Amino acid sequence: MTRFTLENGKSVVKPFNKIWIILGVVIFLLALFSLFIPFANFIQLSELKVIIIKLFTPKGNRTWGDYFGYLLTLQEPLVETLSMSYAGTVLGSLMAIPLAVLSAKNIVRKAYIYIPARTIMNLFRTIPAMILALIAVFFVGIGILSGIIAITLFTFGIMSKMLYEVIETIDMNPVEALESTGANKLESFRYSVLPQIFPIFLSYLIYVFEINVRSSTILGYVGAGGIGMIIKDNILYNYDRVGATIILMFFIILFVQLLSSVIRSKLQ
């Protein structure tokens, strides 16, 4: 520690800068983790340049017109991807509302209700979306329905978690005022809780939709329909088709992200 003397004669002790301790811990952890990293596998990164060239270069006798013209053939799988993302987001978000309410301790004060509700919520949150898609494909087969089911369950888990945390932070005075006048639980929720959480719910819904548009591509790769199946069919022999699909998804996701940012800013 360093001691300084001010103009008025008082001495001040400069506190120890903890950043050096944090930096030392980070360096130590990096050195420790490096012992378990197989650096020999990084030799394969030399092939990355070749793969990138194949992705964004027409294959064989194909021209750039063929490369970008292929984008026009992706209209149907693109619509499937956006449709299952939208349907899964809306269905999962609506399903999450009752579970979020039952998980909120300030609304449901009985532990034998909110603890099992939180357990169900955490169970769905621990299952990756890819596993949900594989399970859905197993039961209903390959197609957009599997994607909708997977995205619905994924959205159900993440939205219920975020909503219940919001509900637990609301102002309870309006709730208590309505209940003191004889309103039941449903009426107090409708007129005092819902107005407080509805704008946040819409903001979260748009945010999760943005996430689902991204993840729907991977879900389609395991048979859940949409753009992902196009990538799966071309990944081994038609890198240029995959590259064109990636370009399309980049601009779609960018558009969705900008649109969702604008809408969320209006809701705040």
N, C-alpha and C positions, 0 to 999 in steps of 0.2 A: 504494500500500500504506500501511496505517496501523499505527503502532507503539504498543503499549500497555505500561505498566509495572505489573507485579504487585506485591502486598504484600511479597513477599520480595526485591524489588529487581530481579528479572529482567525483561528487556524481551522482549516477544513481538510478532512482526510478523503482522498479520492478512493472510492471503492474499487476492489479488485475486479478487473475485467474478466468475466466468466467465459467470454468467447473463446479464449485459448484452451480452457478445459474442454469445452464442447468440441472444438476443432480437433483436439488430441484424441477424444473418444471416437470421433468419426473416422479419423485416420486409422486408429487401432482396429475398429470394426471392419473397415475396408480391407486392411491387411489380413485380418482373421478370415473373412469370407473368401478372399482370393485363394486361400489354401484349398477350397472345395470347388473351385471353378476349373473345368477342363479347358485350359487355354489352347490345347491342340485343336479343338473344334473350330477355333476362329480362323484356321487356315482356309476353311470353306468359304469365308467371306470374299475371297478372291473371285468367286463365281457370281457375286452379287452384281457386278458391272455387266456381265454377260446377260443375266436375267433381266435387268432393267432395259437393256438394249432390245431384247426380244419382246418385252412388254410394249414398248412404245415405238416399234418399227414394224412396218408391214412385212408379213411373212412371204417368202418366196417370190412369186410373180404378182402378188397383190400390190395395188397402188395405195397411195394415201387416200384416194377417193373411196376405195374399198374399205380402208381402215375406218374412216369416219362415217361412211355409209352404213356400216354395220350397226352403228348406234340407233339407226331408224328401225332396225329389226327388234330392238329391245323394249319396245313400247309395252307389250303385253306383260312380260315379267316385271318391268318397272312398276306398272299399275298394281300387279299382285303384291309386290313388296310394300308399296305405300298403303295399299288397302289392308293388308294383314297387320301392319304397324298401327294404323289408325284404329282398326276394330279392336285389336288386342289392348291398346292403350285405354280406350274408352271403357271397354268391358272390365278390365282389371282395375281401373280407377274407381268405377262405381261399386265393384265388389269390395274394394278396400275400405269404403266409408263405414259400413257397420262394424267391421273388425277393429278399425281405428277407434271408434267410439267405445267399444267394449274394452279396449286396451288402455284407455285413458283413466287414470286413477281419480281425477277430479270429477269425472262424470259418473263412472261406475265405481263406487267405493268398496265393493265387496271383492276381497282378494281371490275367492274361489271362482270369480268370473274373469277379472282382468289378467290374472296370471296364466290361465289356460289360453286366453286370447293372444297374449304376447308370445306364448310358446308356439302356437300355430303360425303366427306372423314370422317368428325367427326361423321356423322350419322351412317355410317357402323362401326366405331370404338366403338360406345357406345352400340351396340347390341352384347350380349355375344354369343359365338360360340354355346352354347347349345340351345339358342333360334333360331338361324339360322338353326340348325339341325332339330328342331321341326317343323319349318315352311317348310323346304324342305321335310320332311316326309309327312306333310299334303298335299303338292301339288303333289309330284311324288311317294309317297309311301315308304315303308320300303325297304332298300337296299343300295348298294354302291353308286348309283347315288345321293341319298340324302346326303351322306357323302361328296362326291366330291363338290356338290353345297355349302354346309355349309363351308367347308374348303376353297373353292375358295373365297367366300364372306368375310370370316374372314381374309384371307391372303390379299385380295384386300384392306381392311381397314388399316391393320397394315403396309403393304409395301408402300402404297401411302403416309402415314404419314412420314415414315423414309426416303423415297426417296426425297420427296419435301424438307425436311430439308437439305439433302445432296446437292441438286441442288442449294439451296439458298446460299451455302457456296463455290461454285466453283469459279475459277478464270475467270472473265468476259472479260479479255483482249483478249483472242483468239476469243471470240464471236464477240466483237466489231471490231476486225481486219478483220474478214471474212465479216461481214456486210458492212464494209467500202469499200470492194472491189467489192460489188455488190451481195454477196451471200444472198439468202433468208433465212427465219427463219428455214426451214427444213434443208437446207444445213448447216447452222451454228450449228444447234443442232447435226447433224450427225458427223461433223468433229471437233467440239470443246467441246460440252457438253458431248456427249455420251462417248468419250474416258476417260473423267474425272470420270464419275459416274459408268462405266461398272464394274470395279473390285469390287467396293463397293456394287453394285447391286447383283453380284454373291455371295458375302459374306453374304449379308442379306438374299438372297434366301435360302442358305444352313441353316442359322440360323433359319429361319421361318419353314423350312421343319422339323428341329429337334423339334420345338415346336408343329407342327401339328401331328407328330408321337405320341407324348404324349397325345394330346387332342383327337386324333381320337378314342382312347379307350373309353373315356367318351361319345363321339358322337355316337359311336356304341351302347352304352347302351340305347339310346333313339330311336333306330331303324335305325341308319344310316349305318348299316352293319359292318363287320369286327369282331375283337376280342371282342369288347364291347358287342355284342349280345351273345357271348358265356358266358361272365360273367353274363349277365342278366338272361340267362336261368338256371344258376347253383347257383346263389347267395343264394337262400333260402334253398336248400336241399343238395347241393354238394360243401361244402366249400373246400374240397381237390382239386376239379377241378378248382375252382377259384384260389386257391393258386398256382397250377401248371401254370395257365395262367399268373398270376402275375410274377412268376419266369421267364417265357419266355419273357414277355414284358420288364422286368428289363434288361435282357441281350441284347435284340434288341435295346432298347433305349440307353443303354451304348455303344453299337457298333456304333450306328448312331451319338452319341455325340462325340465319339473319332474320327470317320471318318470326321465329319464336322469340328472339331477343326484342324485336319491336313490340310484339304482343305483350310480353312480360313487362316491358317498360311502361306500357299503357295501363296495366293492371296495378302497378305499384303506386 
